[in-house]
Amino acid sequence: MTLRALITGASSGIGFSYAEYLKNEGWYLDLVSKNEKRLENSKKDLKYEKASFHSADLSKSESIELITNNLDTPDLIVANAGIAINGAIGKLNKKEKGDAYYLMCGGVIDLIEGFVPRMVDNGGGRIVIISSIGAITAMPKSSIYSSIKSGIHSYGRSIARELKNKNISVTVSMPGYVKTNAHKRAGLEHLEKKVPKWMWINAKRVVEETEKASRHGKIEIIPGKVYRFTKPFLGYQSAINIWQSMTKRN
Ligand SMILES: NC(=O)c1ccc[n+]([C@@H]2O[C@H](COP(=O)([O-])OP(=O)(O)OC[C@H]3O[C@@H](n4cnc5c(N)ncnc54)[C@H](OP(=O)(O)O)[C@@H]3O)[C@@H](O)[C@H]2O)c1
């Protein structure tokens, strides 16, 4: 039986890498993103007859309803779509904050809850949520992003316990700096020069480590050794100061 995966934000970065990974295993893929041009480019780049491409603005609840009402029930959901929204306190307007919250938190919850009953009927499946290391670290001037990622991290690890006896695994991935288009799109390209090279990992590595964790039923994964090593120290103020200076987040 061929497995089916739904990946949001599959036109570039981590989502596109996920699609490539699953293509190599012969999965059916439903790939969702918003921008038509990038979607067309990703179609050409992926070159995969078992993939269906869908254009939808996932910051709108109608889009999530259309997806959950019309697409086949996936064996794997990869809730990945997102933007590196940033801005000092008070700088983002209500709509920017609301859209970002729905795209990366509320909409992810609606997507998952729209499919879970049918996944249970089908005998189970896997859910992967791409959160961020920002869920567990302070991110001055990206406080909205950090709080969104924290919210979805918290939701994911809670439902992981709830769904355990329903044969559905939930894995929350918390990457640090990943080389994708996200920072440039958000006007944060200076970070690519300022943040030390060894702190960047590539999307392929994020996908490999996240998939491995999901297949082992792990609830959380921090891809990349450097970030796994840092995590236990993030509770100490002095370590947080060093971390913020290295990541240019002060
Ligand atoms: N890069 C990092 O350092 C990093 C670190 C930690 C976590 N993450 C998380 O990883 C996830 C993927 O990001 P990435 O780094 O791979 O960035 P990316 O290359 O910019 O890809 C983002 C994807 O999300 C899609 N997307 C954005 N807004 C959307 C919307 N309103 N509706 C539908 N699709 C939308 C984009 O589609 P379009 O082509 O239509 O815009 C694109 O496919 C995000 O959730 C991000 O927060 C990234």
Ligand as a Chemical Component Dictionary entry (heavy atoms), coordinates in Angstrom:
data_LIG
# 
_chem_comp.id                   LIG 
_chem_comp.type                 NON-POLYMER 
_chem_comp.pdbx_formal_charge   0 
_chem_comp.three_letter_code    LIG 
# 
loop_
_chem_comp_atom.comp_id 
_chem_comp_atom.atom_id 
_chem_comp_atom.alt_atom_id 
_chem_comp_atom.type_symbol 
_chem_comp_atom.charge 
_chem_comp_atom.model_Cartn_x 
_chem_comp_atom.model_Cartn_y 
_chem_comp_atom.model_Cartn_z 
_chem_comp_atom.pdbx_ordinal 
LIG N1  N1  N 0  14.821 28.638 8.452  1  
LIG C1  C1  C 0  14.977 28.587 9.750  2  
LIG O1  O1  O 0  16.023 29.019 10.287 3  
LIG C2  C2  C 0  13.910 27.979 10.629 4  
LIG C3  C3  C 0  14.225 27.694 11.958 5  
LIG C4  C4  C 0  13.259 27.148 12.805 6  
LIG C5  C5  C 0  11.999 26.880 12.306 7  
LIG N2  N2  N 1  11.698 27.159 11.017 8  
LIG C6  C6  C 0  10.339 26.890 10.547 9  
LIG O2  O2  O 0  10.376 26.018 9.439  10 
LIG C7  C7  C 0  9.199  26.192 8.650  11 
LIG C8  C8  C 0  9.588  26.260 7.188  12 
LIG O3  O3  O 0  10.365 27.425 6.971  13 
LIG P1  P1  P 0  11.585 27.497 5.960  14 
LIG O4  O4  O 0  12.753 27.945 6.732  15 
LIG O5  O5  O -1 11.683 26.261 5.153  16 
LIG O6  O6  O 0  11.130 28.758 5.064  17 
LIG P2  P2  P 0  10.826 28.964 3.535  18 
LIG O7  O7  O 0  11.888 28.393 2.680  19 
LIG O8  O8  O 0  10.544 30.415 3.436  20 
LIG O9  O9  O 0  9.482  28.120 3.300  21 
LIG C9  C9  C 0  8.273  28.505 3.877  22 
LIG C10 C10 C 0  7.126  27.736 3.232  23 
LIG O10 O10 O 0  5.890  28.109 3.894  24 
LIG C11 C11 C 0  4.967  28.539 2.911  25 
LIG N3  N3  N 0  4.067  29.571 3.379  26 
LIG C12 C12 C 0  4.394  30.734 3.995  27 
LIG N4  N4  N 0  3.280  31.444 4.227  28 
LIG C13 C13 C 0  2.239  30.718 3.734  29 
LIG C14 C14 C 0  0.841  30.934 3.650  30 
LIG N5  N5  N 0  0.251  32.047 4.131  31 
LIG N6  N6  N 0  0.064  29.979 3.086  32 
LIG C15 C15 C 0  0.636  28.858 2.583  33 
LIG N7  N7  N 0  1.942  28.593 2.627  34 
LIG C16 C16 C 0  2.744  29.530 3.191  35 
LIG C17 C17 C 0  5.835  29.064 1.776  36 
LIG O11 O11 O 0  5.066  29.062 0.600  37 
LIG P3  P3  P 0  5.083  30.244 -0.502 38 
LIG O12 O12 O 0  6.097  29.829 -1.495 39 
LIG O13 O13 O 0  3.706  30.252 -1.028 40 
LIG O14 O14 O 0  5.440  31.513 0.217  41 
LIG C18 C18 C 0  6.967  28.051 1.762  42 
LIG O15 O15 O 0  6.587  26.910 1.063  43 
LIG C19 C19 C 0  8.497  27.444 9.179  44 
LIG O16 O16 O 0  7.414  27.080 9.997  45 
LIG C20 C20 C 0  9.593  28.116 10.009 46 
LIG O17 O17 O 0  9.072  28.905 11.046 47 
LIG C21 C21 C 0  12.625 27.705 10.144 48 
# 
loop_
_chem_comp_bond.comp_id 
_chem_comp_bond.atom_id_1 
_chem_comp_bond.atom_id_2 
_chem_comp_bond.value_order 
_chem_comp_bond.pdbx_ordinal 
LIG N1  C1  SING 1  
LIG C1  O1  DOUB 2  
LIG C1  C2  SING 3  
LIG C2  C3  SING 4  
LIG C2  C21 DOUB 5  
LIG C3  C4  DOUB 6  
LIG C4  C5  SING 7  
LIG C5  N2  DOUB 8  
LIG N2  C6  SING 9  
LIG N2  C21 SING 10 
LIG C6  O2  SING 11 
LIG C6  C20 SING 12 
LIG O2  C7  SING 13 
LIG C7  C8  SING 14 
LIG C7  C19 SING 15 
LIG C8  O3  SING 16 
LIG O3  P1  SING 17 
LIG P1  O4  DOUB 18 
LIG P1  O5  SING 19 
LIG P1  O6  SING 20 
LIG O6  P2  SING 21 
LIG P2  O7  DOUB 22 
LIG P2  O8  SING 23 
LIG P2  O9  SING 24 
LIG O9  C9  SING 25 
LIG C9  C10 SING 26 
LIG C10 O10 SING 27 
LIG C10 C18 SING 28 
LIG O10 C11 SING 29 
LIG C11 N3  SING 30 
LIG C11 C17 SING 31 
LIG N3  C12 SING 32 
LIG N3  C16 SING 33 
LIG C12 N4  DOUB 34 
LIG N4  C13 SING 35 
LIG C13 C14 SING 36 
LIG C13 C16 DOUB 37 
LIG C14 N5  SING 38 
LIG C14 N6  DOUB 39 
LIG N6  C15 SING 40 
LIG C15 N7  DOUB 41 
LIG N7  C16 SING 42 
LIG C17 O11 SING 43 
LIG C17 C18 SING 44 
LIG O11 P3  SING 45 
LIG P3  O12 DOUB 46 
LIG P3  O13 SING 47 
LIG P3  O14 SING 48 
LIG C18 O15 SING 49 
LIG C19 O16 SING 50 
LIG C19 C20 SING 51 
LIG C20 O17 SING 52 
# 
